């Protein structure tokens, strides 16, 4: 509970509860770390609460073999400190998970962040106390914390999901989830291993598991499009040239792109180009590797027939790589436009199916019936397994927030407010939940962009907002319900101009049975989005209610 005290500020007597903290941040991944750094620079009393034993967020948990970022290292890194971006050396074009985690740890050391992070602690409840105008948080360590502002840095892909398959508890082998991988690693040598799931995580893990296990059985429900990474050691000259222009490149990525990543964006439309030109361009980009392929033409995500030309190209590559035509056919996606589900980037994924020890099982033809004590039973066969790997993804974007039992004004729970899907203002705030911010929340570009840039933009905006509130002696900020409605409508409208809603993706909540089908991220692009957020701030936080509550201490 908050203690009621009298505070004297600039000669004004203010009676009211003083929270234990000005700001509590939930999560110490890349969002929580940067938020902590900036809040401390503001001189705020701040702490971060983190379930893991160390920093890193998604890169702390995702230690599965093959885990690697698919945004180039020189771009997937903090930009807030020129010294930091100059001094850090990435060893590969696309950094692997251990290197990204080492980078997170380096940042924590460099900015001395750990002293204000409570590790091994989860928030089990967050309740807004209207009378006291502060947040009360309960942790799984039995603590109660009070804070004026609560900042959710809980990540978009942090709530790992294992489907509740019948018989799972009876399995006598070991089970793993890619998103909660054991820190000590796993040796699958000599084992019969099953993998369920062929999204980004599965596609990265499968070639590594195949190289180690005696037998690997991949249980595929839906094939995904994947592009070759063409990962390589960092080219020294490339790194040097990039670093020489870091500030300009970062600014360009921030302000002039849709995704916050500098790609080689074409200004041509696929459907206006000749078949030969298209083929040449797709070949060139396929050879170059990475998501650059999706920028071969500028209408791939808007025009179905253009999209189909790129999808056909990738399907042809799959057929050219996989020796057995029936396996190639199963691996070739046909049910969604390319890019409408998160595109995967792999190293040797399709060729892995040419190995003698790898079997692909089509769960569309014969669905899983149950997990048995010794393996997995589909509608037509039993597979004997020693270990089972779930690469089954996340309750994305909303799962981590809803798990926390958040209640706002009038005791209304976030779960009730979001029964029909998440509703936010700018992905940053929620009507009915004063003084709470969501970093990369639903309704912001987040997962459609360079996550670290999306994080930095949100943190910078929140920090400017907190400074403004402090200068103005404002104690409470809350999104207006109508402004929120208008934003949600805009987010939906923008999504409807794209091919994204055509896929049963986790962007749509389609991977979790019973989850409302709503396209959650903002597809309008990071540049225009940043402009909107800046305009809102410039207009005195338009669409927010700001209140100076005389009975309560400001920041
Ligand atoms: P995901 O994309 O949601 O894929 C989950 C997979 O599990 C899908 O193939 C899904 O099949 C399958 N699945 C789920 N429940 C199942 C069930 N009951 N039975 C059979 N199959 C089931 O999850 P993810 O691969 O962990 O990737 C999530 C996101 O994390 C990515 O999209 C990406 O944004 C991010 N990520 C990025 C990287 C990177 O930077 N390279 C790496 C890993 C992850 P259906 O499609 O049929 O549902």
Boltz pocket constraint, residues with backbone or C-beta under 6 A from the ligand:
constraints:
  - pocket:
      binder: B
      contacts: [[A, 68], [A, 69], [A, 70], [A, 71], [A, 157], [A, 163], [A, 178], [A, 196], [A, 197], [A, 198], [A, 199], [A, 200], [A, 201], [A, 202], [A, 204], [A, 219], [A, 220], [A, 221], [A, 222], [A, 342], [A, 345], [A, 363], [A, 368], [A, 391], [A, 392], [A, 393], [A, 394], [A, 447], [A, 504], [A, 506], [A, 510], [A, 511]]
      max_distance: 6.0
